[in-house]
Amino acid sequence: MAAYYFDTSALVKRYAQEVGTAWVMSVTDPAAGHDIYIVRITGPEMVA
């Protein structure tokens, strides 16, 4: 298990097919057991 910090541009790769999407999906898969950290503004930034 590892801890990762995702900024908005990295986390968006979970929802939009881009270079790096496969890696982000594998790291953020709950079965991987990693701790994922984001800042509170991430949600509003993704919507904007």
DRENSE-461320 format. One record per residue: residue number from 1; residue in one letter; x, y, z of N, C-alpha, C in turn. Coordinates in Angstrom, 1 decimal, padded with zeros to 4 digits. Layout:
% residues N
@nr=NUM&rest=A&n_X=X&n_Y=Y&n_Z=Z&ca_X=X&ca_Y=Y&ca_Z=Z&c_X=X&c_Y=Y&c_Z=Z .
...
//
This chain:
% residues 48
@nr=1&rest=M&n_X=000.8&n_Y=-001.2&n_Z=000.0&ca_X=000.0&ca_Y=000.0&ca_Z=000.0&c_X=000.9&c_Y=001.2&c_Z=000.0 .
@nr=2&rest=A&n_X=000.5&n_Y=002.2&n_Z=-000.8&ca_X=001.2&ca_Y=003.5&ca_Z=-000.8&c_X=000.2&c_Y=004.7&c_Z=-000.7 .
@nr=3&rest=A&n_X=000.7&n_Y=005.8&n_Z=-000.5&ca_X=-000.1&ca_Y=007.0&ca_Z=-000.5&c_X=000.2&c_Y=007.9&c_Z=-001.7 .
@nr=4&rest=Y&n_X=-000.8&n_Y=008.4&n_Z=-002.3&ca_X=-000.7&ca_Y=009.3&ca_Z=-003.5&c_X=-001.4&c_Y=010.5&c_Z=-003.3 .
@nr=5&rest=Y&n_X=-000.9&n_Y=011.7&n_Z=-003.8&ca_X=-001.6&ca_Y=012.9&ca_Z=-003.9&c_X=-001.9&c_Y=013.2&c_Z=-005.3 .
@nr=6&rest=F&n_X=-003.2&n_Y=013.5&n_Z=-005.6&ca_X=-003.6&ca_Y=013.8&ca_Z=-007.0&c_X=-004.1&c_Y=015.2&c_Z=-007.1 .
@nr=7&rest=D&n_X=-003.5&n_Y=016.0&n_Z=-008.0&ca_X=-004.1&ca_Y=017.3&ca_Z=-008.3&c_X=-005.2&c_Y=017.1&c_Z=-009.3 .
@nr=8&rest=T&n_X=-005.9&n_Y=018.1&n_Z=-009.6&ca_X=-007.1&ca_Y=018.0&ca_Z=-010.4&c_X=-006.8&c_Y=017.4&c_Z=-011.8 .
@nr=9&rest=S&n_X=-005.7&n_Y=017.9&n_Z=-012.4&ca_X=-005.4&ca_Y=017.5&ca_Z=-013.8&c_X=-005.1&c_Y=016.0&c_Z=-013.8 .
@nr=10&rest=A&n_X=-004.5&n_Y=015.4&n_Z=-012.7&ca_X=-004.3&ca_Y=014.0&ca_Z=-012.7&c_X=-005.5&c_Y=013.2&c_Z=-012.4 .
@nr=11&rest=L&n_X=-006.4&n_Y=013.7&n_Z=-011.5&ca_X=-007.6&ca_Y=013.0&ca_Z=-011.2&c_X=-008.6&c_Y=012.9&c_Z=-012.3 .
@nr=12&rest=V&n_X=-008.6&n_Y=013.9&n_Z=-013.2&ca_X=-009.5&ca_Y=014.0&ca_Z=-014.3&c_X=-009.2&c_Y=012.8&c_Z=-015.2 .
@nr=13&rest=K&n_X=-008.1&n_Y=012.2&n_Z=-015.2&ca_X=-007.7&ca_Y=011.1&ca_Z=-016.1&c_X=-008.6&c_Y=009.9&c_Z=-015.7 .
@nr=14&rest=R&n_X=-009.2&n_Y=009.9&n_Z=-014.5&ca_X=-010.2&ca_Y=008.8&ca_Z=-014.2&c_X=-011.4&c_Y=008.9&c_Z=-015.0 .
@nr=15&rest=Y&n_X=-011.7&n_Y=010.1&n_Z=-015.5&ca_X=-013.0&ca_Y=010.3&ca_Z=-016.2&c_X=-012.9&c_Y=010.7&c_Z=-017.7 .
@nr=16&rest=A&n_X=-011.7&n_Y=011.0&n_Z=-018.1&ca_X=-011.4&ca_Y=011.3&ca_Z=-019.5&c_X=-010.3&c_Y=010.5&c_Z=-020.0 .
@nr=17&rest=Q&n_X=-010.4&n_Y=009.9&n_Z=-021.2&ca_X=-009.4&ca_Y=009.1&ca_Z=-021.7&c_X=-008.2&c_Y=010.0&c_Z=-022.2 .
@nr=18&rest=E&n_X=-007.1&n_Y=009.9&n_Z=-021.5&ca_X=-005.9&ca_Y=010.7&ca_Z=-021.9&c_X=-004.7&c_Y=009.8&c_Z=-021.6 .
@nr=19&rest=V&n_X=-003.6&n_Y=010.3&n_Z=-022.0&ca_X=-002.3&ca_Y=009.6&ca_Z=-021.7&c_X=-002.2&c_Y=009.5&c_Z=-020.2 .
@nr=20&rest=G&n_X=-002.0&n_Y=008.4&n_Z=-019.6&ca_X=-001.9&ca_Y=008.2&ca_Z=-018.2&c_X=-003.1&c_Y=007.7&c_Z=-017.5 .
@nr=21&rest=T&n_X=-004.2&n_Y=007.6&n_Z=-018.3&ca_X=-005.5&ca_Y=007.1&ca_Z=-017.7&c_X=-005.4&c_Y=005.7&c_Z=-017.1 .
@nr=22&rest=A&n_X=-004.7&n_Y=004.8&n_Z=-017.8&ca_X=-004.6&ca_Y=003.4&ca_Z=-017.3&c_X=-003.8&c_Y=003.4&c_Z=-016.0 .
@nr=23&rest=W&n_X=-002.8&n_Y=004.2&n_Z=-015.8&ca_X=-002.0&ca_Y=004.2&ca_Z=-014.6&c_X=-002.9&c_Y=004.8&c_Z=-013.5 .
@nr=24&rest=V&n_X=-003.6&n_Y=005.9&n_Z=-013.7&ca_X=-004.4&ca_Y=006.5&ca_Z=-012.7&c_X=-005.5&c_Y=005.5&c_Z=-012.3 .
@nr=25&rest=M&n_X=-006.1&n_Y=004.8&n_Z=-013.2&ca_X=-007.2&ca_Y=003.8&ca_Z=-012.9&c_X=-006.6&c_Y=002.7&c_Z=-012.0 .
@nr=26&rest=S&n_X=-005.4&n_Y=002.2&n_Z=-012.3&ca_X=-004.9&ca_Y=001.2&ca_Z=-011.5&c_X=-004.5&c_Y=001.6&c_Z=-010.1 .
@nr=27&rest=V&n_X=-004.0&n_Y=002.8&n_Z=-010.0&ca_X=-003.6&ca_Y=003.3&ca_Z=-008.7&c_X=-004.8&c_Y=003.6&c_Z=-007.8 .
@nr=28&rest=T&n_X=-005.9&n_Y=004.2&n_Z=-008.4&ca_X=-007.1&ca_Y=004.5&ca_Z=-007.7&c_X=-008.1&c_Y=003.4&c_Z=-007.5 .
@nr=29&rest=D&n_X=-007.8&n_Y=002.3&n_Z=-008.0&ca_X=-008.7&ca_Y=001.1&ca_Z=-007.9&c_X=-008.7&c_Y=000.7&c_Z=-006.4 .
@nr=30&rest=P&n_X=-009.9&n_Y=000.7&n_Z=-005.8&ca_X=-010.0&ca_Y=000.4&ca_Z=-004.3&c_X=-009.3&c_Y=-001.0&c_Z=-004.0 .
@nr=31&rest=A&n_X=-009.3&n_Y=-001.9&n_Z=-004.9&ca_X=-008.7&ca_Y=-003.2&ca_Z=-004.6&c_X=-007.2&c_Y=-003.0&c_Z=-004.4 .
@nr=32&rest=A&n_X=-006.6&n_Y=-002.0&n_Z=-004.9&ca_X=-005.1&ca_Y=-001.7&ca_Z=-004.8&c_X=-004.8&c_Y=-001.4&c_Z=-003.4 .
@nr=33&rest=G&n_X=-005.7&n_Y=-000.8&n_Z=-002.6&ca_X=-005.5&ca_Y=-000.5&ca_Z=-001.2&c_X=-004.7&c_Y=000.8&c_Z=-001.0 .
@nr=34&rest=H&n_X=-004.5&n_Y=001.6&n_Z=-001.9&ca_X=-003.7&ca_Y=002.8&ca_Z=-001.8&c_X=-004.5&c_Y=003.9&c_Z=-001.1 .
@nr=35&rest=D&n_X=-003.8&n_Y=004.8&n_Z=-000.4&ca_X=-004.4&ca_Y=006.0&ca_Z=000.2&c_X=-004.3&c_Y=007.1&c_Z=-000.9 .
@nr=36&rest=I&n_X=-005.4&n_Y=007.7&n_Z=-001.2&ca_X=-005.5&ca_Y=008.8&ca_Z=-002.2&c_X=-005.8&c_Y=010.1&c_Z=-001.5 .
@nr=37&rest=Y&n_X=-005.0&n_Y=011.1&n_Z=-001.7&ca_X=-005.3&ca_Y=012.4&ca_Z=-001.1&c_X=-005.5&c_Y=013.5&c_Z=-002.2 .
@nr=38&rest=I&n_X=-006.5&n_Y=014.3&n_Z=-002.0&ca_X=-006.8&ca_Y=015.4&ca_Z=-002.9&c_X=-007.1&c_Y=016.7&c_Z=-002.0 .
@nr=39&rest=V&n_X=-007.1&n_Y=017.8&n_Z=-002.6&ca_X=-007.5&ca_Y=019.0&ca_Z=-001.8&c_X=-009.0&c_Y=019.3&c_Z=-002.1 .
@nr=40&rest=R&n_X=-009.6&n_Y=020.1&n_Z=-001.2&ca_X=-011.0&ca_Y=020.3&ca_Z=-001.3&c_X=-011.5&c_Y=021.0&c_Z=-002.6 .
@nr=41&rest=I&n_X=-010.6&n_Y=021.7&n_Z=-003.2&ca_X=-011.0&ca_Y=022.5&ca_Z=-004.4&c_X=-011.1&c_Y=021.6&c_Z=-005.6 .
@nr=42&rest=T&n_X=-010.6&n_Y=020.3&n_Z=-005.5&ca_X=-010.6&ca_Y=019.4&ca_Z=-006.7&c_X=-011.9&c_Y=019.2&c_Z=-007.3 .
@nr=43&rest=G&n_X=-013.0&n_Y=019.0&n_Z=-006.5&ca_X=-014.3&ca_Y=018.8&ca_Z=-007.1&c_X=-014.8&c_Y=020.0&c_Z=-007.9 .
@nr=44&rest=P&n_X=-014.8&n_Y=021.2&n_Z=-007.3&ca_X=-015.2&ca_Y=022.3&ca_Z=-008.1&c_X=-014.4&c_Y=022.6&c_Z=-009.3 .
@nr=45&rest=E&n_X=-013.1&n_Y=022.4&n_Z=-009.2&ca_X=-012.2&ca_Y=022.6&ca_Z=-010.3&c_X=-012.5&c_Y=021.6&c_Z=-011.5 .
@nr=46&rest=M&n_X=-012.9&n_Y=020.4&n_Z=-011.2&ca_X=-013.2&ca_Y=019.4&ca_Z=-012.2&c_X=-014.5&c_Y=019.8&c_Z=-012.9 .
@nr=47&rest=V&n_X=-015.5&n_Y=020.3&n_Z=-012.2&ca_X=-016.7&ca_Y=020.8&ca_Z=-012.7&c_X=-016.6&c_Y=022.0&c_Z=-013.6 .
@nr=48&rest=A&n_X=-015.7&n_Y=022.9&n_Z=-013.2&ca_X=-015.4&ca_Y=024.1&ca_Z=-013.9&c_X=-014.7&c_Y=023.8&c_Z=-015.2 .
//
